Amino acid sequence: MKAGVHIFLTDETTDVRELATDVEARGFESLWLPEHTHIPTSRESEWYRGRELPREYARTLDPFVALTAAALSTTSLKVATGICLVAQHDPILTAKAVSTLDLLSGGRFVFGVGLGWNLEEMRDHGVDPATRRSHVKETVQAMQGLWTEERFGYDGRFVSFSESWLWPKPVQRPWPPIVVGGRGSPRAFRDIAEYADGWMPDINMFRPEKFPPLLDELAEACREHGRDPVPVSAMGGAADPQRIEELAQLGLERIVFLLPSGTSDAVARALDEIATALAAAGHELEPA
């Protein structure tokens, strides 16, 4: 089982280049960065209605720029979006950004995507929250066509462009792994089975006994679509040896541990705690 880390990097936290080299040196497999283009000051969205949003949400770095810096500072570390709010992106520009990052990293990019929870943020990008799932699906499928075809055009409900050339193509073929975030539902699992390469739920959203049945549902959706079950990455892991071992028994591809949005010293302490917990659960890291 692989171990990655996830952090809200900002202009006030540890430097991404320093962090990436430290994460790689300790033996972690991947570094995941989230995305918020901006945070509207209203409080409509259910996720944080009535309480203060953590400071780092409004100060996140652009993930593609930051992950490029991380990739160029390392040699083996996978760099990943966790998550990219693809409905808020132009598919042509994003296809170019993804393939460029995959090229510059030598094929080390993992494309984590999701629907988003901030209703005001997506509306500012012209996205109707009620249709964001279909918007994400079209955007991803349009990018997949641009990555795999020499000439490709798309005519959908939300995404439309004429037949075009787009290079560079990603190093990873047919494309970097596309891993979809979210709680999981029959429709979500059907979508993952149709166009994605994995699922990355936040495990803190589930009681422990509720998570394994969802893995079974996802596997069945994949089989119904004529493919093997896709791998699962558990996001939001904590430095708890017992919980790590429970998750490892489920056959997950990786656990991604949340780091504090803090200084280099605070992040280093958290990395030490995670490494100690992994070792106690029998999953000791191998420093680079």
N, C-alpha and C positions, 0 to 999 in steps of 0.2 A: 504494500500500500504506500502510495506517495504522500508527501507532506508539503503543502504550500502555505503561503501567508498572504493575508489580505490587509490593506491599510488605506485609510483616507489620508493621502499625502496632500499637503497644502504649502503655502508660502511660509508657514510658521513651524513646520515639522522638520524632521530629519531630511537630509538631501537624498533624492532618489538614487543618485549614483553611489553614494556611500552605503545606502541601505541595500541596493542590489548586490554589491560586492560582498557585503557581510552575510546576506541571506544565502548566496551561492557558496561562500566559504564554509558555512556551517553545515551544508549538505541538504538544504531544502531544495525541492524540485522546481517550485514556481513562485512567482510574485504576481499578485492580482491587484488591480487598481479599479476603483469604481468611477462612475461618471455622474456629474450634475453640471449641465451647462450654466445654470444660474438657479437661484432660489427666489421665486416671487415672495414678497413679504406678507401676503395674505395667509390665512390659516384654514383654507377650505379642506385640504386633503385629509382624509381620515387617519392616515398613518401617524400624524403628529398633532392633530387638532387639540387645542387646549393646553399644549405644553411646548416648551422651548425646544427648537430643533438644535441639535449639537452644532457648535460653532464651525466644525470642519466641513459640514455639508455645503455651505456657501462658498468655501475657499478651495475646493478640490482642484488639483491640477488637471489639465487636459490629459486624458489617459494615453492617447496615441503619441503625443510629444514626450510625456514622461516615460512611457515604456520604451520608446526609441532610445532615450538616454540610458535606461536600465540595461537594454540589450547590448548597447555598445560598450558598457562598462563590465560586461561579463562574457563568458564563453559557452556555458552550458545551461544556465538558468532559463527556464521557460518564462515568458512574459505574457500576461493575460489581462483582458478586460473583465471586470467582475462587478457590475455589468456595463456594457455599452447600451445606451438607450437608442436602439437603431431606428425606431419610428421617428425620432427627432432629427435624423440625419438624411442628407441627400444620398441615395444609393450609389451614384456614380462616384462622388467624391469619397465616400466611405470605402467602396471597393478598392479605389486607388490607395487610400491610406493603409488598409489592411494588407494589401499585397506588397506595398513598399516596406512596411514594418516587418512582414514575414521575410522579405528579401534581405533587409539590413540585419536581421537577427539570425540569418542562416537557417530559417525554418523553425524558429522557436516560439512562434506566436500561437496563443490559444484565444479564440474569439468567443468570449462570454457575452451573451446578449440577453435582453429581457424587455418586459413590457413597460416597466416604470410604475411608480406609485404616486408621483407628484402631479396631480391633475392640472394645476396652474402652469407648471413648467411645460408640460406637453402641449397645452392649449396655446402657449406663447409661440410654439413651433408649428402651429396650425394643425395639430393632431387632436382629433376627437377621442376622448378617453374611451367612449363606448366601442370604438372600432380599432383600438390600438393593437389588439391581438392579430387581426387580419392585416393591419398596416405593417407590423413586424414581419409577418410571414412573407408578404410580397417583397418587402425590402431585402430580406435575406435571399429569397429565391432569385431576385433580379441580380444580386451580387454574385450568386453562384454561377449564373449564366455568363456574366462578364469574366469571371475567373477561368471558366472552362472552355468557352467557345472563342474562336478567332473573330467571328462577327456575331453580335448578339443585340437584339432589341427586346423590349418588354412592353406589354400593353395590359395593365391591370386597373383595378379600381382606384388604387392610391399611388401607384408607381407606373410611369409611362415614359419611354424614351425610344428614339429611333435606333435602327440597327447601327452598331458602333464597334470600333476597335478600342480595346483597353489593354495596355501593358504598364508595368510588368505584371506577369501572372505570379501567383504565390509560388514559393519554393515547395511548400507542402501540397501534394496533389491528392484529390482534386482541389482542396482548399484547406486552410488551417482548421483544426477542429472547432466546430460550432457547438457551444455548450449553452443550453437555455436555462435561465434562472426561473424561479417561481415556486409557488406552493404545490403545484401538481393538481391536475383534474383530468377527467376523461378527455376533454377537448385538448388540453395542454399536452397530454401524452400522445394523442393522435398527431398533433402538429410535430412534436419531437420525432416521432417515428417516421414522419413524412420527410422532414428536411434537415434535421439536426443530427449531431454526433454525440450528444450527451445531455445530461440533466444536472443542474447544480442548485439544489434547494438549500435554503437557510435552515439548518436542522433545529435551530432555536424556536422555530415556528411550530414544531410538532412535539407532542408528548412521545417519549421513547417508544411506547408500544404502538403508536400510530404510524411510525415511519416504515417498518418492514413491509406492511401490506401495500404501501404505495410503490415500493420497488417492484413488487409482484405485478401491480397494475401496469406499470411502465413496461415491464418485460413482455407482458401479454399484448400490449398495444403494438410493440415492435414486431412480435411474431405474427400478429394479424396483418401487418404491413409487409410481411415476407422478409424480415431481416432479424438478425440476432439482437438480443437486448443491448442497448447502448450503455456505456459506463456512466457511473454517477460520482460526482464530486460533492462531498458534504461541506457546505460553507458554514462559517461561524463556529468552528471548533474551539474548544477551550483546553487549557493545560490540566486535564483531568485524566489520569491513567485508566481508571475504570471505564469512563465513557469512550476513550480512544479505543480500548480493546473491544467494547461492545460494537462500535462502528466498524472496526476491522473485521469482525466476524460476519458482517453483512456482505462482504465482498466488494466494497467500494473501491473505485479507482484511486481516490485521494481524499484526504481531509485538508481543508484550507482553514487555517487558524487566523483569528482576528487579532491584529496588533493595535496598540494604542496609537492615536494620532499625537505623537509627542516628540520629544527631543531624541537625539541619538542614544543617550544613556538610557532613557525610558524604554525605547524600542529594543535595545540590546538586552536589557533585563528580561523583557517579555520573551525574546527569542531563547534566552537561556532556560526560562521556565518551561517553554514548550518542548525544547530538546530534552530536558530532564523528564518530563511527563511521558514523552514518546519512548525514551529508554526504559522507564519503569513499566511501560506496557509491552515491552519486547520489540520495539520498532526504533532502534537506535539509528540516528542519522550517521551518514558517512561523510565527514568533512572533505571538501574538495582540496 
